[in-house]
Amino acid sequence: MITTSEQWEQQLIARAQAGDTHAFDILVSNYAPQIYRLALRMLGDAEEAEEALQETMIRAFRSLRKFRGNAAFGTWLYAIASKRCLTRRQRRRRQPEIVAFDDLCEMHGSMNDPGELVIQREHGLSVQRALGALSPPTRLLMVLRYVEGLSHEEIAQVLGCTVAACRVRLCRARADFRTLLMRELDDGEM
């Protein structure tokens, strides 16, 4: 059953596809914070994230007439943004970095215990380094799933793969992250 917000979004998409730039602006304003957050976590730099956001919205505007609704509009934007971020990362050629992933530690809900919160903050730098050490495609998987909260189906649509392939990639990504994080934590204790 289609909700009222989905109907409203479909109407905006139809209007934007017909050339209504105001409708497109409304769509963009609804998704810009999520796309920016994805870009920031992938690129680790606010200025680059802003540029990636702008590139994403320009590409979306230019390709809007091709949007057929096979995926949700937000998923379609994530796919465009993901490609933009990976392209930007390839251009930078693996510069050492620490990516701002402050809220990734809280991906499964907020912590009410202050002691737990202190432990999280102490390990935050290790988490940042481990995520920064992941390859860009692997980091993208982790960000889409655990920061943006996309389902396996949505991630599969973003990446253009099957749900089964998405699950396998995500399982490998978690294993890689876990290995890197354990290394970081072990190094920190020495």
N, C-alpha and C positions, 0 to 999 in steps of 0.2 A: 504494500500500500504506500503510495506516495504521500509524504507529509506536506504540510503547507509551506515549510521552508524550502523543500525540494521543488515544489511547484513554482515558488517565487524565483528560485535560482534558474529554473528552466526558462521562465519568462524573460529573465534578464539576459540569459544566453541568447535566446531567440532575437531579442531586441538588439543586442550587441552585434550579432551576426548580420542583422539588417542594416548596420551602420550607426547605431545609436551609441555614441562614445560615452555618454553619461551612464548608460547601463553597464558598459565595460568598466568604467571607473568604479562603480559600486561593487562589481564582482571582484575587481583587483583589491579594493580596500578591505574586503572580507577575507582575502587569502594572503595579503601582503605580510602580515606578522608571522605566519607560519613559514612562508617561503623565505623570509629574511632569517628566521631562526635556523632553518635548514642550512642556508648559505653560510651563516656565521659559524655554525658547527663544522661545516665541511671545509671552510676556508680559513677560519681562525682570525679573521681581520674584519673589523666593522666596515671599513671603506670598501674592501673587495666584496663583502656581502651585499652592501648597498648596490654596487655595480652589477653584481649577479642578479639581484632582484630586478633591477631596471631592465637588464638584458632579457630576463625571463618574461617580464610583462610585455616588452616589445615583440618578442617572438610569439607570445600567446596572441597578441593583437593581430599580428600579421597572419597567423595560422588559424584564427578563430573560425573562419568559414569552413575549415576542414574538420573541425570538432564535430563528431557525430553522436557523442553521448554514450559510447560503448563503455567508457569508464566515467567515474564521477569527475566533475570539473576540477575539483581540488586535486585529485589523483593525476589528472592530465597536467596540471600546473607543476606538481611535484616532479613528474617525468621531465618536463622541460627544464626545471631548475636543477635537477640532478645532473642532467647532461651539461648544462652551463658550468656547474661547479666542477665537475670532473675535467672539463676542457680547461678551465682556469688552473686547476691543480696540475695538469700535465704541462701547461706553459711554465709553471714555476719550477718544475724539475726538483721535487723533493728537497725543499729547504727545511732545515730543522725547525720544529715549531712546538709550541704547547698550545693546544686548542682549548677554548673556554667551554667546558662541559660541566659547569657548576651543578646544574640540576639533574645531571644524568644519574648521580648517586641516589636521587630521590625518585627514580623512574617507577618504582612500585608503590608510591604513596609517601606521604610525609611521615617523618619520624616524630613521635611525641616524647620520647625519652631523651633528655638532654645529654646523657652519657653517650648514647648512640649517635647523636648529632655531632658531638665532639670527635668521635672516632671517624665518622664520615668525613668531616672537614680535614682531619689529619691525613686521611688517605686520598683526599681530593686531588692532590698534585700527582700522585701515582696513577690515579684513574685518567687524568688529563694526558699524562705521558704515554700511557698504554694506548689510549685512543688515538693520540697523535702519531703513534708508531704503526698503526694499521694502514694498509694500503687504502687509497681513496675509495675504491669500490666497496671494500670491506667496511670502512668507516661509514659509508653511505647506508649500508644495510643496518648497521647498529643504530644510526641516528633515526632512520625512518621507523624502525621498530620500537626502540626504547625511549627516544626523545619525542618523536612526533606521534607515536602510538598507532601507526598504521597497521592494519591487519595483514596477514600473509597474502590474502587476495589482492589487496591494494598495492602492496609492495611488488607483487608479481606483475601487476599492470604497469607500475612505474618503470620497472626494469625490462618489461617486454619478455617475460619468461613464464613458465608454468608455475602453479602454486607449489607443486612438488619440488621443482628446482629451487624455488625461493626458500622453502623449508630447509633444503640441504645446504644452500649457501649460508643461510642464517645460522644453522648449527655449526658450520665451519667457522663462521665469523665469531660466534660466541667462544668457541674453543681457542681460536687465535687470540682473542681479547683476554680470555682467562689466563692463557700462558704468559702473555706480555704483562698482565697485571701482577701475576704471582712473581715474575722476575723483578718488577718494579718494587713490590713490597719486600721481597728478599733483600734487594740492594739497599733499601731504606733502613733495614734493621741492622746493617753492618756498621 
